């Protein structure tokens, strides 16, 4: 049996929220983290990075969750980006057209820097 999928969050000083997902985003793993993911998006958060570094597998259930959360955030004038996905996960996301829907970055720091507000 696989380890349970978990989710942790952090708020960066520049106001970007990072959601770290640990484990597979198959139907069971997605179910385990979906409520926590929704809670992480509550409030004034507008810029969100989903850290996929510890996700070794993603199914249609995981992709559907990301699509819904990303769409909801866009409707609130926010932005959700993906970071740190393994080559295997990136290939699955690309086949599903996610590279057209989400900006993807090699690392969380790259994504956080890209979402940082421009200094005036």
C-alpha positions in Angstrom: 0.0 0.0 0.0 1.2 3.5 -0.9 1.8 6.2 1.7 -1.2 8.6 2.1 -1.1 11.7 -0.1 -0.7 14.9 2.0 -0.7 18.6 1.4 1.2 21.4 3.2 1.1 25.1 2.5 3.5 28.0 3.0 3.1 31.7 2.4 6.1 33.4 0.9 7.1 37.0 1.9 6.1 38.3 -1.5 2.5 37.1 -1.0 2.7 33.9 -3.1 1.2 30.8 -1.6 2.9 27.5 -2.2 0.9 24.3 -2.0 3.2 21.3 -1.6 1.6 18.0 -2.6 3.3 14.8 -1.3 2.2 11.5 -2.9 0.3 10.3 -5.8 -2.6 12.3 -7.3 -4.6 9.2 -8.3 -8.3 9.0 -7.3 -7.6 8.1 -3.7 -4.8 10.6 -3.3 -6.8 13.4 -4.9 -9.7 12.6 -2.5 -7.3 12.8 0.5 -6.1 16.3 -0.4 -9.0 18.0 -2.1 -10.6 19.6 1.0 -7.2 20.8 2.2 -6.5 22.2 -1.3 -9.8 24.1 -1.2 -9.0 25.5 2.2 -5.6 26.6 1.1 -7.3 28.8 -1.6 -9.7 30.4 0.8 -9.0 34.1 1.6 -7.2 36.8 -0.3 -4.7 34.5 -2.0 -4.3 35.4 -5.7 -1.0 33.9 -6.7 -0.6 30.1 -6.1 2.3 27.7 -6.9 1.5 24.0 -6.8 4.7 22.2 -5.9 4.5 18.8 -7.7 8.1 17.7 -6.9 6.9 14.8 -4.6 4.1 13.7 -7.0 5.2 10.6 -8.9 1.9 9.8 -10.5 -1.1 11.8 -11.6 -4.4 10.5 -12.9 -7.4 12.1 -14.5 -8.8 12.7 -11.0 -5.7 14.8 -10.0 -5.8 16.7 -13.3 -9.5 17.5 -12.9 -8.8 18.8 -9.4 -6.1 21.1 -10.7 -8.3 22.3 -13.6 -11.2 23.2 -11.3 -9.0 24.9 -8.7 -7.1 26.8 -11.5 -10.4 27.9 -13.2 -11.9 29.1 -9.9 -8.8 31.1 -9.1 -8.7 32.7 -12.5 -12.4 33.7 -12.1 -11.2 35.6 -9.0 -8.4 37.3 -11.0 -5.8 35.0 -9.5 -3.3 32.7 -11.0 -2.3 29.1 -10.4 1.0 27.7 -11.8 2.7 24.3 -11.5 6.3 23.7 -10.5 8.8 20.9 -10.0 6.9 18.1 -11.8 9.0 15.1 -12.7 9.5 14.3 -16.4 7.0 11.5 -16.2 4.3 13.8 -14.7 5.2 16.6 -17.1 4.7 14.2 -20.0 1.2 13.2 -18.8 0.3 16.8 -18.2 1.5 17.8 -21.7 -0.5 15.0 -23.3 -3.6 16.3 -21.6 -2.8 19.8 -22.8 -1.9 21.3 -19.4 1.0 23.2 -20.9 -1.6 25.2 -22.8 -3.6 25.9 -19.6 -1.0 26.4 -16.9 2.5 28.0 -16.7 4.9 25.3 -15.6 8.2 25.9 -14.0 11.2 23.6 -13.2 11.4 24.7 -9.6 9.2 26.3 -6.9 11.6 29.2 -6.6 11.4 29.9 -10.4 7.6 29.9 -10.1 7.5 32.1 -7.0 9.8 34.6 -8.7 7.7 34.6 -11.8 4.5 35.4 -9.8 6.2 38.0 -7.6 4.6 41.5 -8.1 6.7 43.9 -10.1 8.4 46.4 -7.9 7.5 50.0 -8.5 
